[in-house]
Amino acid sequence: MLFNSLVFVGFFAVVYGVYLALQQRTTPQNVLLLVASYVFYSYWDWRFLSLILVSTVADYTIGLALGRTDGAIPANQRRRRLLVVASVGINLGILGFFKYFNFFADSLVDVLHLFGMRADPTTLRVVLPIGISFYTFQTMSYTIDIYRGALAPTRNLLNFAVFVAFFPQLVAGPIERARNLLPQIEAPRHITAAMVDSGLFLILWGYFKKVVIADTAGLISDQVFNNYTDHHGLAIIVGVLAFSVQIYGDFSGYSDIARGLARLMGIELMVNFKLPYFALNPSDFWRRWHISLSSWLRDYLYIPLGGNRRGPARMYAALSITMLLGGLWHGAAWNFVIWGAFHGLILVLYRLFERRPMDRDPWGGDFATPTVLAKMGLMFVLTLLGWLVFRSTSVHQIGYMLGHASLVPGPGALHLLTKLAKVSAPLIAMQVLQYRSGDLLIPTKLRLPMRILVYTALLTGILLFGVRESIEFIYFQF
């Protein structure tokens, strides 16, 4: 069920009406949320609901077992390690099979061909369940946190099941931690006027970013990337710029809608994007882009690998491995592996050569404006190089587009650039306003008449200029 479909609008209207009728009755509300979440997911394919159920029951049970095993007793340490390994094994086993089976099967065939051996690829083609990368990481972090002593296990299976399957963020995040979301599910929710106001803004702005900006920019990027050998010069750069607008509008738009829907129900989800194209360096970019994944990788992979505590060499290795696996998280294809390796490389290079890393508020320091803008510009160019790799479907395409990109305007390039500029203008204007104010919800701070005007303009734009076809969100495939 897509957020940008009339089916979902009707679905949420019914669920929300019943939800409001059950105010201050936490258990009935949670039963409703669980049923609604399972219906929401089953709308795509009910058979894959069994995978969510396996992860839910397994990690709920393992969490209880960890809670009963006193980690202070040395004899219990082995049992605790086995329990957390079982949780990680179950979740990564499910994720690995459904996400990477086809990739490794096809790669094995290619490797055998290199050695003169012929093999036919298996006829089994595994379908990737939507959202599997998100909810497996979410439920896996629950047991790891209990193992580390950072969280006490819940004894309420209903509440835990809602935490795993909460429908606004089920299929494309943010990847929530139990420490944030579970207490909100367990406690009575109080819906305030401010939550409704900001929730409505997030929903409208998220839909606007998706159906008006991202889906329109996607038509431009698809025109270039899907027929890349027909383009050269400026057209390739415009195609990459269009994809940078598309993927940001699409993914951050989903996150905004998810946060807005949750706020209408009295639940606060974490911020997943903080103006990433204003980043000053690679570390700053990952503090701003897909924050729930980058912080997950930091806490559960980078730091356990040694982080920055065991010398520069170990730190650079940990950065490279973390980003390589972060790329592979996005999909089972070589372009994602290369994209992850690229981001690992620039993280290492910046650590090596950037003598005075800027903080997150460069304007308050002693840096000159041209220096700040130059650093932002360089990081944006590097981000675009990464998006070229990310969007490509083969190594040949990456090489062709890198080799044929230039500022020379070929046939139709200026027309594409004009279209992209028009569709990007509202996004740029809002981002500059949010950046200068330091407030992602600045439109909600306007006086009531101005807020009504902004909300009306967003709704009008969605209705008049939104792409009519319900196009799937990009991160559903991950």
N, C-alpha and C positions, 0 to 999 in steps of 0.2 A: 504494500500500500504506500503510494508516494505522497509526501506532504503536498506536492503541487498537483493534486487531483481533486476533483469534486467529491469523489468517494471518501477521501480522508476528511474533507471539510464537514461532510455529513456525519461521519463516524465520530469526529471529535466533538461536534455539537451535541450529539446524544450522550456521549460519555461525560462530557463536562456538565451537562444539565443534571444528570444523575449524581455526579460527584458533588455538586453544590447542594443537592437535596440531602446528602449524607454528611453535611458539615458537622465537625466535632465528633464524628463516629469513626474513629481511626480504623478499626478492623474492617467494617463494611467498605470503607473507602479503599482499603488495600486489597480486599477481595475484588472490587471493581477494577482497580488498576491492573491486577494480575490477569484477570479475564480479558480486559481490553488489550493488554500487551500481547497476550497469546493470540487473540483474534487478529490484531495488527500484523504480527509476524506470520501467522498462518495464511494470511491473504496472499502472500507470495508463494508459499509452498508449505502446506501443513506438515509434510513428512519431516522437514528439517527442524520442526519444533522439538523433536526427540533429542536433538543435540543440545539444545538449551536445557532440557530437563536433565540430561546426563550430567552436564557441568554443574547445574544447580544442586542436585542431590549429592553428587560426589563431594563438592567443596563444602556444602553445609555439614555433611557427615565428617569429613576430615577436619573441619574447623572445630567441631565439638570434641573430636578425639584429641586434637592439639590442646584444647582448653582443659581437658581432664588430665593431661600429662604435664607434670610439674617440670619445667625446664631447669629449675635450680638443682635438681637431682642428677648427677652425672650419668647414672644408669639409664635415664630416660632420654638422653640426647640422641642416641641412635634411633630410637623409636620415632622421635620428633622429626629427625631428618628423613626417615623413610616415609613418613606421612606427607611432608611437604613435597618430597620427590614424587610421590604418587599423584598429588594434585597437579604439579607441573607436567608430569608425564601424561596424565589423562587429557589435560587441556591442550598441550602442544601436540599430542598424538592426534587428536581430532583435527586441530588446525592444520597440522602438517599434511595429513592425508588428503583432506579436501582441497587445500590450497596449493600444494606443491607436487601432488602425484603426477599430474599431466606434464609439468615442467621437467621433472627428473626422468620420467619415462622417455620423453622426446629427446632430452639431452643425451641419454644413454644410447639411443639409436644413432644420434649424430656422431658420438665418440667411437662407436663400433665401426661406423662407415669409414672413419679416418684410418683405421687399422685394417681396412679391406674386408671386414666382416659385415655381412648383411643381416639385418633384423627388421622385422615389421613392427611398427609401434603397436602397442596393445590396443585392442578395440574398445577397452573400457575408457570412457571419457567421464571424469568426475566433475559434477556440477558444483560450483562454489556457492555455498549458502551465504546469503547477504548478512553482513554484520558480524561474521564469525570472528574476525580479527579483533573486533571491539569487545564483544562480551566475554570472549575467552581471556583476554588480558585483564578485564575488569574483575572477573571472578577469581582468577589466579592470584591477583594482588591481595585479595582478601585473606587467603590462607598463608601467603608469605608474611603479611603483616602480623597475623596471629602468631606465627612461628617466631618472629622477631620480638614479640612481646609489645608491639605497638598498638594492638587491638585485641579486645576481648570478643570471643565468638558470640553470635546471637543464637538463642535457643528457639527462636520463632521461625519456622520454615517459611511461613507465608511472607513475612517481612523480607527474608533473604531472597526469596523468589522474585519479589517485586524489585529489589535492588538489582538483580541480574537482568531482568527483562523490562525495566521501566521504558515504555514505548517511545517517549519523545527522543531519547538518546540511544535507543537499542541498536540501530543499524549503522550509525555513523558518528557515534560519540556525542559529546566528549566521553573519554574513558574515565569514569568516575572511580574514586576511591571509596571504600566502605566507610572510612572515617568521616567523610563528608556527607554522603547520600543516605547511608543506612540510619543514622540518628533522625534524619528528617522523615524517613518512612515510618520509624517506630513511634514518633511523637505526633500529637494532634497538630494539624496545619492551621495557621491563621492567615487568611488571605486579606491583605491590606489594599487600600486604594492605590498606594504607590506601587505595589507589586503588579496590580492589574494594568496601571498606566504604563510602566516600563515593559511589562510583558507584551502589551499590544504594540508598542513601538518596535520591540525586537522581532515580533512576528511579521509586521508589515515591512520593516527594513530587510529582514531575511528573505521574505518572498520577493521583494523588489530586486535584491541582489541576485537572486536565483533566476527568476523568469524574465526580468527585463534586461539585466546586465549580463549575467553569466551565459544564459542560453543564447542571447544574441551574439555575444563575443565568440561563443562556441561555433557558431555558423562560419565565422571568419577563420578561426583557427583550423576547423575541419577542412575548409576549402584549401588551405595551404598544406597542412600535414597529410591529408588523405591523398593529395596529388602533388607530392613534394617535388617530383622530377619535372613538373611543369612550371616551377617557380624558381626564381633566383633573385639576388640582390636584396632590395628593400622589402620585397614581398615576404621573404623568409623572416626577416626581423619583425615585420608586422604580424605574421602568423604566430611567432613566439610571444610577442607582446599580448596578442589576443588571448593566447592560452593562459598567460599569467593573470589576466583579468578574469577569464573563465573559471580557472580552478580556485582562485581566491573567492570570487563571488559565489560560486557553487558551494564550496565547503564551508566557508564562514557563514554563508546564508543559511545552510542547514543548521549549523551550531546556534545561530541566532534564533531560528524558529524553535529549536529544541528548548533553548533557555526560556524563550517567551512562553511556550506552552506550559513548561514546568512552573514558571512564576504564576501563571493563572491558577495553578493548583496549589500554590503556597510552598513550592519546592525550589530551592536555589541550586542550579547547576554551575559548575566552574566555567570561567571564561576560557575559551579555547583559542581565541585570536586577539592579539593586541597590536594591530596596525603593522604587520610584518614587513611591508615594503618601505618602512621608515627605519629599518634596522641599520646599525652602524658597522656590524661585523657578523661573522657566522654565529658566534655564541649568542649575540643579541637577536639574530633571526630566529633561533630555536627557542628563545624565551618568548617569542611573539607568535610563532607559527605552530599550529597543532600542539598547543601547550600540554594537553593531557597525554599525548604520546611521548613528546620529548622529555617531560618530567618523569614519565613511567620508565623510559629507557635509562634516564639518569639514575633513578633510585634503585631499579631492579637489575640493571646490567652494568652501566658505567662504573658506579661506585663499588659494587662487588668485584669488578675486574681490577680494582685498585685506585680508580679515579686519579686524583692529583696528589695522592698521599705517598706514592712510592717512587718518586723521581720522574723526570721528564720522559724518559724512554717508555716507562710503563704507562704514563699518561697518554702519550701519543698512540701507543698500541691500543689502549682502551677506547680512545676516541674513534680510531679507525674501525675497530671491530663493532663498536656500538652503532656507528652510522651505516656500516655495511649491512648489519642485521636490520637496522631501521629501514634501509632501502628494500631489503627482502621482505619485510613485513608488508610493504605496499603491494607486492605482487610477485608471482613466480615468473619472472622474465628478466632477460639480461639487462634491459634498459634500467630497471629498478636497481639491480645490483651495481651498475655503473653509476647511477645517480647517487646511491648511498656512498659509494667509494669516493665520488667527487666531493660530496659534502664533508666526508671525513678528511680528505686531503686539504680542503681550504680551512677547516678548523685547525688542523695541525700547522699549516703555513702561517695563519694569523697568530697562533700562539708563539711561533718561532720569530716572526719578524715585526709584529706590531708592538712597538716599544711602549706606547702610552695608550692602552685600550680605553676607549671612551665609555663612560657609564651610560645609564639609560636616560639621563637628562643632560645631554651635552651642552645645551644652551645656558645652563646655570654655571658652567665652569669657565675656564679661561681659553677655550678653543675659539678660534675665529670662525665666523659664519661660512666662508668659502671652504674651510677645512671640513667642517661638519657636513656640508652639502656634498663635497667630493667623496667623503667616506660613504655617505648614503648612496651616492650614484654608483660607486664601485661595487658596493654590496648588491645593489639592484641588478647590475650587469651580470655579476656572478650568479645571482638567483635565476636570471633569464637563461643563462647557459645550462643551469641545472634543469629548468623546465623544458628546454629543448630535448635534453636526454630523456626526461621523464615521459614526455608525450610521444616520443618516437617509438616505433614498433620493431625496429631492427637496428643492428649496428651499422648497416649500410646507410640507412636513413640518417642516422646521427652524423656520419662522415660526410654525406652529401650536403646536408643542410649547413653544417659548419663550414664546409668548403665553398659554398655558393652564396653565403650571406654577405651582404655589403650594404652601403648606403645609396647605391646606384638604383634609382627608381625604374623598375621594369614595367611592362604593360600591366595596368590595373592596380599597381602598388599604391599609388596616391589615393585612388578611390577606396581601397581597403582601409588605408590609414585614416581617411576622413570618417568612414563609418565607425571605426574603432574609437576615434576621438569623441564622436557624438555619444556613443553608448557608455563610454568611460567617464564622461564629465560629471554626472551625479555622484559616482563613486569617489572620484578624486576630491570633489568639493566637500563631501561628508567626511572623508578621511582627514583632510586638512583641518576641518573644524574640530574633529575629535582629537587630533594630535595637538593642535595649538591650545585647546582647553584642558587637555589631559584627562578627558572624561568621555568614555565610550557611550554614555547615555546622556550626553549634553542636550539633545533635543527634548528630553523629558523634563529639563530644568527651565524650559521656556514658559512664558505666561500661557495660560489656558487658551486664549484665542490663537496664539502662534502654534501651540501644540496641535490644535485641531486642524489648522491650516496645513502643517507638515504631514500629519497623518492622512488627511484627505488627499494631499498631493501624491503620497506614496500609493494609496489605494487606487487613485485614478490612473497613475502610471502603470500599475499592475494590470488593471482592467483594459486599458487602451493599448499599451505597448508590450505587454508580456507575451512571450512565445506561447501560442495556444496549445501546442502539443505538450503532454506531460513527459518531459525528458528526465530520465533517471539521474539522480545525483551521482557525481563522479565517484565518490568514495563508497558507494554501495558495492562496487566491484572489489573492494579491498577487505 
